[in-house]
Amino acid sequence: MAFQIDLIGDGHVWMDALSKRNLTTHTYDEALVKTLIMSIRQEYLPALKTMYDELSKE
C-alpha cells in the first residue's frame, strides 16, 4: 500500500529488506551477517531516509 500511494519509491528495496529480515531471525552465519550489514548501509538506510524525509514534509 505504501508503494501505491508513493510513500516509498522503490518497492523492490523494501521487499528485499523484508526478505532479508526474515533470514536473520535465526542466522548465526557471520559471513551472511556481514553481507546484510552492507545491504543495510548501502540500500535500506537510504530508503528509510527517503521515506523519513517524505513523512517529515507533511
C-alpha positions in Angstrom: 0.0 0.0 0.0 2.8 2.5 0.8 4.2 1.9 -2.6 0.9 2.5 -4.2 0.4 5.9 -2.5 4.0 7.0 -3.3 5.1 6.9 0.3 8.1 4.7 -0.8 9.8 4.9 -4.1 11.3 1.5 -4.8 9.1 -1.4 -3.7 11.8 -3.9 -4.6 14.2 -2.5 -2.0 11.5 -2.8 0.7 10.6 -6.3 -0.3 14.2 -7.3 -0.3 14.7 -5.8 3.2 11.7 -7.8 4.5 13.1 -11.0 2.9 16.5 -10.4 4.5 14.9 -9.6 7.8 13.2 -13.0 7.8 16.5 -14.6 7.0 18.2 -13.1 10.0 15.7 -14.3 12.6 17.8 -17.4 13.3 21.0 -16.7 11.4 24.3 -17.4 13.1 26.4 -17.2 10.0 28.9 -14.4 10.4 29.5 -14.1 6.6 25.8 -13.6 6.0 25.6 -11.1 8.8 28.4 -9.0 7.3 26.7 -9.1 3.9 23.4 -8.0 5.5 25.2 -5.1 7.3 26.5 -3.9 3.9 23.0 -4.1 2.4 21.5 -2.1 5.3 24.1 0.6 4.9 24.0 0.8 1.1 20.4 0.1 0.3 18.0 0.1 3.2 19.2 3.1 5.2 19.0 5.4 2.2 15.4 4.1 1.5 14.5 4.7 5.2 15.9 8.2 5.0 13.9 9.0 1.8 10.7 7.8 3.5 11.5 9.8 6.6 12.1 12.9 4.5 8.8 12.4 2.7 6.9 11.9 6.0 8.6 15.0 7.5 7.1 17.2 4.7 3.6 16.6 5.9 
